[in-house]
Amino acid sequence: MANQTPTNSSDARVKQLRFAYPFRKKGQGNVAGAEFTDEHEFHKLLKRESLGNYSVSSKGMWHGGIHVSELGAGAALDLKYGVRCIADGEVVAFRINRAYLVSQMPAQGAEPAGEARYSTGFALVRHTMEFPKNNKLTFFSLYMHLQDLAGYESDRALPKPAYWMPDFKVTQFAHDKPTAGSGRVVPADQIGLKVRATQPHGTPLCILPRGAQFSISKREGDWGQIKDTQGTQLIAPSAGGYVEPNAANNGWVFLGREGGHYAAEEVMPDSKVDRVVTLETPFQIKAGDLIGHLGRYDSLSRRAENRTVHIEVFCGDGIKDFIRQARDWVAAHGHDQAKWRALGLSSEPTILRVAANTTLYRAPLNQGERPPVTDVIQVIAISELEKNPDNKRLESDGRKIPWWHVKGVDEFGRDIDGWVRQEGFSGGRVTREFAQSWVDFGIFEKPHDPTHTMFATTKAYIDYRREEDVPGRAALGKLSPLMAEVYRAIFPRGDGSRAADELCQVADDPWRALRVSRLLIRHESEWANPGKWQELIGEMEARTGQRAEFGEEKKRIERLVWWDAVKVGVRDLPAPNVFHIHLVGLLGNFANGQGACECGCCYIGKFQCVKYRSQYGPQYSGNRPLERSVVLIDLVRKGEVSSSEQRILVAMSPNEGNLDSVQSYDSEVLTAGAMQKTIKSDGLGEFSTQVARFRQDDEGAYRELFEACGWSVEGGGGSAKMHYTHPTLTGDRKKTGRDLREIIRAGCSAENNRKLVENTPLAVIVHAISDVRFERRQIMDFLERLRNEILPHRPNGYMYSIGSYFQTDLGRATALDHHVNRPGYLERDIGRSLDHFFTSHPDVSRNPNEWGAQRAVIEREIIEHYGHHRDMTTGVASPRFMHLRERLT
């Protein structure tokens, strides 16, 4: 068959980013909340924050980010789930407080002396955006005031951020010993943690003794790859043997629980605590990954505990040219599908924009009533409008041009709503926009204040804060040139007499807040040049006299700034006079557009060509083990999955694959997911059946993840058959079975063995099975198999169920592991192991309900025989069983 490959090679595609909101919504009870997808919803939450709003705080200070606090917006957020990274990137610097810093406040009037705690902990992440080809923007996201180390140590249920990369110390629960050679005795003190060449069953390299401390360079599930053993004297893997001093380096150790305890515990070295750490090798992080949790930032005046996080996004001057080139490309190529596809992007705009002075039609109108006219610009993701069928109507004349139901505000500030036509609307300007056009984003870079306020002079700011009786205290003329320009962008018809007050209250109006979120403002960072803050406080003291909070505030500022320290290790950190980007505006523009990894486009080039026997094919191993599944945790919290079932799935799933693993190199068309389900050479198979079940679960999600991207399933149950259609790869014809297998493997050969190759069809599958909606189907398939196809069934020759014989996690996991691999042999092989046991123990009752106190011993002996003697793929039964035993004993 001809070698067919996509016309859009990886060299032509742009680097795409996935985006995520920094929090999930608050769930019900202990259930984790859903993802945010609508920026308008997040803007409404920020109204609850009284201090930290973008551009100007409620106290009239410059503010380059947003605050989310426990008592403000956090009340509607899943704070246990933590602060999350907003886009794919790499952590370049961080600071961890071992314990919060403390401001000592003396007694003042009726207020007794007290302590105000605060966090200087932060994480700085670097991101790169590209559009069009070779037009790149480097920007940074900052997460400030994160929880201290002591907070995690007091609440072990909270996961620590992965980028911390702590050291580990071998505990007293490590029990690995060297193997005893012929005539040799293993010394009693040679005991510790085994290091293997590969995980989980690789050749033993050495043993780390109890008490040894080591660092790792990589973590995959419960396994860590050793970077440095810090001078530890290693133990040889066999008694009396010799071991090189660096034998452990790059080896793998097990970091999970064994026998209910950890053989290695995390230890945070002093070199990573209470100081700015810049990473020589940045830590790769994905959108939605944990950054940390809200930390303390108690007020110096209110003496109340306050947990908050400050999040901001900034970049250098390059954003001006980046946006110009992006807009020029969109203007030149518009809806040219071939041009967009060459970049690996969709040619469909993602944003509906309704300009000001647009009529919103309503029917029926009361007699004499005129349709309302919006006084504000509305931008909303088309995907958000699509979610509610009531928001969309098609014209009845057969042209299928949609009308959308939208909201706005009239010139009197009253809420209005009505309908607009997507194209050719006579009532005003309605357009569909590309995220890459940065529609309505504007550059603001006039001179700003000398001391981080909105005013042109520090004196004008102090007059405003102290409400001095001076003319035009809050007037537009008192503002800095920069903030005067910002005011005019937000209040184009305002008279300016109360400009300062209006700017301080912008977040209270969702439409003004939306406008602010599109302002790209150049201002010196508040995390640099502490002298500006000191100057402001000094002038406040000169006007009001010395006060305790002024002195403590100076100390805080000195400890909070980090710019100069980071610049030493992060060379591309721009000068501190940077462009600030509103976090929610950025996400609102891109989270439902460029960064969506449409149809798996971000996975296309991530497959490795591998050899299996005489065949070559693509493989993506994935990086999402089932044990990290948030969906599984939610199911346990809701009581839909028991803790025992969770342990069984987590222990057994590594014997199969990651939730997002996909390959095509053996006799099947493809194999996918945590249960390694297949599409067979006739298009049938367990994966086809699983997708058909998913279609029943959520037809909308099925259409979005599969049908819209070329994959479809016909029929259901065991008769379900998968097909794939692609304009180039299949000539727009449905393909399945052997023909499809050839298409998928085109481009894999001996010449590029072990090299990365592109694969468009399998990229769609990776993207689909990585979605949390399909993840639930994968987990439920495991559980339904265990509950319905294993435990109620009877072993051959016995009248009691498998569930009555196997009541331990290990027994049930072993049966599930067998059924996934060779389901037809389950009842037979368990029957044979029972026969073997009862032949050796004829006095033991065949009724498991009569085993009494001996149940555990009896079941363990039966499982030991069954685990090693199951009829499975050649050579895998014993190693897979031993892995389960390690995890569950």
Buried (B, 14 or more C-beta within 10 A) or exposed (E): EEEBBBEBEEEEBBBBBBBBBBBBBBBEEEBBBEEBBBBBBBBBBBBBBBBBBBBBBBBBBBBBBBBBBBBBBBEBBBBBBBBBBBBBBBBBBBBBBBBBBEBEBEEBEEEEEBEBBBBBBBBBBBBBBBBBBEBEBBBBBBBBBBBBBEBBBEEEEBEBBBBBBBBBBBBEBBBBBBEEEEEEEBEEEBBBBBBBEEBBEEEBBBBBBBEBBBBBEEEBBBBBBBBBBEEBEBBBBBBEEEBEEEBBBBBBBBBBBBEEEBBBBBEBEEEBBBEBBBBEEBBEBEBBBBBBBBBBBBBBEEBEEBBBBBBBBBBBBBBBEBBEBBBEBBEEBEEEEEBBBBBBBBBEBBBBBBBBEBBBBBEEEEEEEEBBBBBBBBBBBBBBBBEEEEBBEEEEEEEEEBBBBBBBBBEEEEEBEBBBBBEEBEBBEBBBBBBBBBBBBBBBBEEBBBBBBBBBBBBBBBBBBEEEEEEBBBBBEBBBBBBBBBBBBBBEEEEBEBBBEBBBBBBEBBBBBBBBBBBBBBBBBBBBBBEBBBBBBBBBBEBEEEBBBBBBBBEBBEBBBBBBBBBEBBEEBBEBBBBBBBBBBBBBBBBBBBBBBBBBBBBBBBBBBBBEEEBBBBBBBBBBBBBBBEBBBBBBBBEBBEEEBBBBBBBBBBBBBBBBBBBBBBEBBBBBBBBBBBBBBEBBBBBBBBBBBBBEBBEEBBEBBBBEBBBBBBBBEEEBBBBBBBEEBBEEEBBBBBBBBBBBBBBBBEEEEEEEBBBBBBBBBBBBBBBBBBBBBBBBBBBEBBEEBBBEBBBBEBEBBBBBBBBBBBBBBBBBBBBBBBEEBBBBBBBBBBBBBBEEEEEBEEEBEEBEEEBEEBBBBBBBBBBEBBBBEEEBBEEBBBBBBBBBE
